Amino acid sequence: MKLNLGCGPDYKDGWVNVDIYESEVVKPDVVADIFNLPFENGAAEMVYAGHVFEHIEWPEVWNALREVVRVTKPGAPICVVGPDVTRLKSFTDDEAAGRTLWGTFEHEYDIHYWPCSDHVMAGLLSLEGFRNVEPVRLQERREVVREWQ
């Protein structure tokens, strides 16, 4: 099983698309929160989590990450994408910077609870036991995400 966590409107064919809510735009295969994924241990052979972890309050990020680890086959690849606050200096308008820091507030789940960055997320994944974790530059990130789609 290939798992697309926090799919939002980014539905991936051939993947099990999971989100915490369903709407006219968001149509996951499975509605579930990241703390209680309805999958067996080690069921996922690949995990894509695009813009998920920054929406979880900081004290709960570990619990969410442990649940992702539980459902992921040992050694399976995981791709985590999120906003990178270290790039804020490159934004020329306050609105883009605000979206990166705090989310858009377009719905109740679109709030960023902590300042996510590639290096912080890589550190969290490493601490949780993932190996060969490397943050990638923006251009590389786009290429990796394209490969995973």
ChimeraX attribute file (.defattr): number of C-alpha atoms within 10 A of each C-alpha:
attribute: neighborCount
match mode: 1-to-1
recipient: residues
	/A:1	15
	/A:2	18
	/A:3	23
	/A:4	27
	/A:5	26
	/A:6	26
	/A:7	25
	/A:8	21
	/A:9	15
	/A:10	15
	/A:11	19
	/A:12	15
	/A:13	10
	/A:14	11
	/A:15	17
	/A:16	18
	/A:17	24
	/A:18	25
	/A:19	21
	/A:20	16
	/A:21	17
	/A:22	16
	/A:23	9
	/A:24	6
	/A:25	10
	/A:26	18
	/A:27	18
	/A:28	24
	/A:29	15
	/A:30	17
	/A:31	16
	/A:32	17
	/A:33	15
	/A:34	22
	/A:35	15
	/A:36	11
	/A:37	18
	/A:38	12
	/A:39	14
	/A:40	11
	/A:41	15
	/A:42	16
	/A:43	15
	/A:44	23
	/A:45	16
	/A:46	18
	/A:47	24
	/A:48	22
	/A:49	18
	/A:50	19
	/A:51	18
	/A:52	23
	/A:53	25
	/A:54	25
	/A:55	19
	/A:56	18
	/A:57	13
	/A:58	14
	/A:59	8
	/A:60	11
	/A:61	19
	/A:62	18
	/A:63	15
	/A:64	19
	/A:65	16
	/A:66	16
	/A:67	17
	/A:68	24
	/A:69	21
	/A:70	17
	/A:71	19
	/A:72	24
	/A:73	18
	/A:74	15
	/A:75	12
	/A:76	13
	/A:77	17
	/A:78	21
	/A:79	15
	/A:80	20
	/A:81	23
	/A:82	18
	/A:83	22
	/A:84	17
	/A:85	16
	/A:86	12
	/A:87	12
	/A:88	16
	/A:89	8
	/A:90	9
	/A:91	12
	/A:92	9
	/A:93	9
	/A:94	10
	/A:95	11
	/A:96	13
	/A:97	17
	/A:98	13
	/A:99	15
	/A:100	21
	/A:101	20
	/A:102	17
	/A:103	19
	/A:104	16
	/A:105	11
	/A:106	8
	/A:107	8
	/A:108	8
	/A:109	14
	/A:110	16
	/A:111	18
	/A:112	23
	/A:113	15
	/A:114	16
	/A:115	16
	/A:116	21
	/A:117	18
	/A:118	20
	/A:119	15
	/A:120	13
	/A:121	20
	/A:122	19
	/A:123	15
	/A:124	16
	/A:125	21
	/A:126	14
	/A:127	11
	/A:128	13
	/A:129	13
	/A:130	17
	/A:131	12
	/A:132	9
	/A:133	17
	/A:134	13
	/A:135	16
	/A:136	15
	/A:137	9
	/A:138	12
	/A:139	8
	/A:140	11
	/A:141	15
	/A:142	12
	/A:143	11
	/A:144	14
	/A:145	14
	/A:146	9
	/A:147	8
	/A:148	12
	/A:149	13
